[in-house]
Amino acid sequence: MSEKIEDLIILGSGPAGLTAAIYAARADLTPLMIHGLQPGGQLTTTTGVENFPGFPDGVQGPELMEAMEKQARRFGTRFLETEATGVDLTAGALKVWAGDEFYRCRALIIATGASARMLGLPREQELYGRGVSVCATCDAAFFRNQEVAVVGGGDTALEEATHLARFARKVTLIHRRDSLRATPPMRKRAANFDNIEFLWNAQVVEIQEDATGVTGLILEDTQSRNRTELPCTGLFVAIGHSPNTALFKDQLPMDDQGYLLTTDQSASEAPGVFVAGDVQDRRFRQAITAAGSGCMAALQAEDFLSDH
């Protein structure tokens, strides 16, 4: 156990965590950041980012996160290249376990993010960023005038499909049942697009590829088990996200999907504990909104430490 009590520990090193670190370090809080399971967050698996302000020609996801980390280091952020394995958020005794080490802090920013649920298909992870995506807002422009597929049946899937329909020549929405779980307004919105086609009672069992990336899908009928091919250059998986909140179970309030709840902007119910990014954002899940919430969390943490 370290005898030192840190002013601020930040869990997670995606856009939310690194933005919080930049603001906190510039306020002379010398934050200690624990990288987490995926250093740099989800953007490290994204090839081109074209919607982050300040990059008119776009930027590679890993390049953006590397630049943000350099900026945080420049102002004095310290990094632990490990993963938090436990927390105790008892008022006045905030504790974090990381590997075999144990740390105490006066304030804590949770920016552990969320993980997209995937289909679990062979080569799915290897093709991520080469035709497989989980974010139409991020990647739709790369598929202009192409044929793409979306897997899912809820509001998220229809949001992805309608956004893609503005760019792609054809969008095929694949659903394993014969009716959507999406709300009526979303279903009505999707019906307004002539280039969205629905495939019912179907599931993806294989992704076809060549040297350039995805070239098509093998589909299986969930009733007859017959298989067919669907040519496409993009597969958008829209079956939901899972917030990385297992560490905080029974210590912080969550909604029915496990996203952390806040009481005042980024402040949680636990004194000195603040939340930023996708771990509390079930709707937008964008790098820029995560960064903005990281800024708010750092400023609120600074105010908390000044008052205490």
C-alpha positions in Angstrom: 0.0 0.0 0.0 1.3 3.5 -0.9 1.4 5.8 2.1 0.7 8.8 -0.1 -2.9 9.9 -0.5 -3.4 11.1 -4.0 -5.4 14.2 -4.7 -7.0 12.7 -7.8 -7.1 9.3 -9.4 -8.6 8.8 -12.9 -9.7 5.4 -14.1 -9.6 5.0 -17.8 -7.6 6.6 -20.6 -10.0 7.2 -23.4 -11.1 10.8 -24.5 -13.0 11.3 -21.2 -10.2 10.2 -18.9 -7.4 12.0 -20.9 -9.4 15.3 -21.1 -10.0 15.1 -17.4 -6.3 14.5 -16.9 -5.3 17.5 -19.0 -7.6 19.8 -17.0 -6.7 18.4 -13.7 -3.0 18.5 -14.3 -3.1 22.1 -15.5 -4.8 22.8 -12.1 -1.7 21.3 -10.4 -3.6 18.3 -9.1 -0.9 16.0 -10.5 -3.5 13.3 -11.2 -2.7 9.6 -11.3 -4.2 7.8 -14.2 -4.8 4.1 -14.4 -4.7 3.2 -18.0 -7.3 0.4 -17.9 -7.9 -2.7 -19.9 -7.8 -0.9 -23.2 -5.3 2.1 -23.1 -6.6 4.9 -25.2 -10.2 3.5 -25.1 -12.3 2.5 -28.1 -10.7 5.0 -30.4 -7.5 2.9 -30.5 -9.4 0.4 -32.6 -10.8 3.1 -35.0 -8.9 3.8 -38.2 -10.2 7.2 -39.4 -11.8 9.8 -37.2 -13.3 12.6 -39.3 -15.7 14.3 -36.8 -13.3 15.4 -34.0 -13.0 19.2 -34.2 -9.6 20.6 -35.2 -8.7 17.9 -37.8 -10.0 19.1 -41.2 -8.4 16.1 -43.0 -9.4 13.6 -40.3 -7.1 11.8 -37.9 -6.3 8.2 -37.0 -7.9 7.0 -33.8 -4.6 5.8 -32.2 -2.8 9.0 -33.3 -5.5 11.2 -31.6 -5.3 9.2 -28.4 -1.5 9.3 -28.4 -1.5 13.1 -28.8 -4.0 13.5 -26.0 -1.8 11.3 -23.7 1.3 13.3 -24.6 -0.6 16.5 -23.7 -1.7 15.0 -20.4 1.9 13.9 -19.6 3.2 17.4 -20.5 1.2 19.0 -17.7 2.2 16.4 -15.1 -0.2 13.5 -15.3 1.3 10.3 -14.1 0.3 6.9 -15.6 0.0 3.4 -14.3 -0.1 0.9 -17.2 -2.3 -1.5 -15.4 -6.0 -2.1 -14.7 -8.0 -1.2 -11.6 -9.2 -4.4 -10.0 -11.2 -3.1 -7.0 -12.5 0.1 -5.4 -13.9 1.2 -2.0 -15.9 4.4 -2.3 -16.7 4.8 1.3 -16.9 8.6 2.1 -13.6 10.0 3.2 -11.7 6.8 2.3 -11.6 6.4 -1.4 -9.4 3.4 -2.3 -8.3 1.8 -5.6 -6.7 -1.5 -6.1 -4.6 -1.9 -9.3 -2.9 -5.3 -9.7 -1.1 -5.9 -6.4 -0.9 -2.3 -5.5 -3.3 -0.3 -3.3 -3.9 3.5 -3.6 -5.9 6.1 -1.6 -7.2 9.4 -3.0 -9.3 12.4 -2.1 -11.2 12.5 -5.4 -11.8 9.9 -8.1 -12.9 10.3 -11.7 -14.4 7.2 -13.3 -14.0 7.1 -17.1 -13.9 3.4 -17.7 -16.0 3.6 -20.8 -18.2 1.0 -22.4 -17.7 -1.9 -24.7 -19.7 -2.6 -27.8 -21.4 -6.0 -27.8 -20.1 -8.0 -30.8 -21.5 -11.1 -32.6 -18.6 -13.4 -31.7 -17.9 -14.4 -35.2 -14.5 -15.6 -36.5 -12.4 -12.7 -37.9 -14.8 -10.1 -36.5 -12.2 -8.4 -34.3 -9.5 -8.6 -37.0 -11.9 -6.9 -39.5 -12.8 -4.1 -37.0 -12.0 -0.9 -38.9 -11.7 -2.8 -42.2 -15.5 -3.1 -42.9 -16.7 -4.0 -39.4 -17.9 -1.1 -37.3 -20.1 -0.3 -34.3 -20.6 3.4 -35.0 -22.4 4.7 -38.1 -21.9 8.3 -36.9 -18.2 7.7 -37.0 -17.8 5.6 -40.1 -20.8 6.1 -42.5 -18.9 8.5 -44.8 -16.4 5.8 -45.6 -19.2 3.8 -47.2 -20.7 6.4 -49.6 -22.5 4.7 -52.5 -21.7 1.2 -51.2 -23.9 -1.6 -49.9 -23.8 -2.2 -46.1 -25.6 -4.3 -43.5 -26.7 -3.5 -39.9 -27.4 -6.2 -37.4 -29.9 -5.5 -34.6 -33.6 -4.8 -34.0 -33.7 -2.0 -31.4 -33.6 1.8 -31.6 -29.8 1.7 -31.9 -30.0 -0.5 -35.0 -32.5 1.8 -36.7 -30.5 4.9 -35.8 -27.5 3.3 -37.4 -29.5 2.3 -40.4 -31.1 5.6 -41.0 -27.8 7.4 -40.6 -26.1 5.0 -43.1 -29.0 5.4 -45.5 -27.9 9.0 -46.2 -24.5 7.8 -47.5 -24.8 4.2 -48.6 -26.5 3.0 -51.8 -28.3 0.3 -49.9 -28.7 -0.7 -46.2 -29.8 -4.1 -45.2 -31.0 -4.4 -41.7 -30.7 -8.0 -40.4 -32.8 -9.1 -37.5 -33.0 -12.6 -36.0 -36.7 -12.2 -35.2 -39.7 -11.4 -37.4 -40.5 -8.0 -35.7 -38.4 -5.1 -34.4 -38.0 -4.1 -30.7 -37.5 -0.5 -31.8 -40.0 2.2 -30.7 -42.7 3.2 -33.2 -41.1 6.6 -34.0 -37.9 5.0 -35.0 -39.7 2.4 -37.1 -41.6 5.2 -38.8 -38.4 7.1 -39.5 -36.7 4.1 -41.0 -39.7 3.4 -43.3 -39.1 6.8 -44.9 -35.9 5.6 -46.5 -36.3 3.6 -49.8 -32.8 2.2 -49.6 -33.3 0.4 -46.3 -34.3 -3.2 -46.7 -35.2 -5.6 -43.9 -34.2 -9.2 -43.6 -36.2 -11.1 -41.0 -35.4 -14.3 -39.1 -31.8 -14.1 -40.2 -28.4 -14.1 -38.4 -24.9 -13.6 -39.6 -22.8 -16.8 -39.3 -19.7 -15.8 -41.3 -18.0 -12.7 -42.7 -16.5 -12.9 -46.1 -13.4 -10.9 -46.9 -10.5 -10.2 -49.2 -7.3 -8.1 -48.9 -9.3 -4.9 -48.8 -11.7 -5.9 -46.0 -15.3 -7.1 -45.9 -16.9 -8.3 -49.1 -20.0 -10.0 -47.9 -21.9 -12.1 -45.3 -23.1 -15.6 -44.9 -26.6 -15.5 -43.4 -28.6 -18.3 -41.8 -32.4 -18.4 -41.6 -33.2 -18.9 -37.9 -36.2 -21.1 -38.8 -35.2 -23.2 -41.8 -31.4 -23.0 -41.2 -30.9 -22.4 -44.9 -27.9 -20.2 -45.7 -27.5 -17.4 -48.3 -24.9 -14.9 -49.2 -25.3 -11.1 -48.9 -22.7 -9.0 -50.8 -21.7 -5.9 -48.8 -18.6 -3.9 -47.9 -19.6 -2.9 -44.4 -21.1 -4.7 -41.3 -22.4 -2.5 -38.6 -23.1 -4.3 -35.3 -25.8 -2.6 -33.4 -26.8 -4.9 -30.6 -25.9 -2.6 -27.8 -23.1 -1.6 -25.5 -22.1 -2.8 -22.1 -20.8 -0.1 -19.7 -17.6 -1.1 -17.9 -19.1 -0.8 -14.4 -18.6 -4.2 -12.8 -16.1 -2.6 -10.3 -18.8 -0.3 -8.9 -21.6 -2.7 -8.4 -23.4 -2.1 -5.0 -21.3 1.0 -4.5 -22.8 3.5 -7.0 -26.3 3.8 -8.5 -26.8 2.5 -12.0 -29.7 2.4 -14.5 -31.2 -0.8 -15.7 -28.4 -1.3 -18.3 -25.6 -0.7 -15.8 -24.7 2.9 -16.8 -23.6 5.0 -13.8 -26.0 7.7 -12.7 -25.0 11.2 -11.7 -26.7 13.7 -9.4 -25.2 17.0 -10.5 -23.5 17.0 -14.0 -20.7 14.6 -13.5 -21.0 14.2 -9.7 -22.1 10.8 -8.3 -23.9 10.1 -5.0 -20.5 9.2 -3.4 -18.7 12.3 -2.2 -15.6 13.0 -4.2 -16.5 10.5 -7.0 -17.1 11.9 -10.5 -18.1 10.1 -13.7 -17.3 10.9 -17.3 -17.7 9.5 -20.8 -19.4 6.4 -22.1 -19.6 4.8 -18.7 -22.6 7.1 -18.0 -23.6 8.1 -21.6 -26.0 5.5 -23.0 -27.1 7.7 -25.9 -24.4 9.7 -27.7 -21.1 7.7 -27.1 -19.0 10.1 -29.2 -15.4 11.0 -28.6 -16.2 14.7 -28.4 -19.1 14.3 -25.9 -16.8 12.0 -23.8 -14.1 14.7 -23.9 -16.6 17.4 -22.8 -17.8 15.3 -19.9 -14.2 14.7 -18.9 -13.6 18.4 -18.7 -16.7 18.8 -16.5 -15.6 16.0 -14.2 -12.1 17.6 -13.8 -13.5 21.0 -13.0 -16.0 19.6 -10.5 -13.3 17.5 -8.9 -11.1 20.6 -8.6 -14.0 22.5 -6.9 -14.6 19.5 -4.5 -10.9 19.4 -3.5 -10.8 23.2 -2.9 -13.9 22.9 -0.7 -12.5 20.0 1.3 
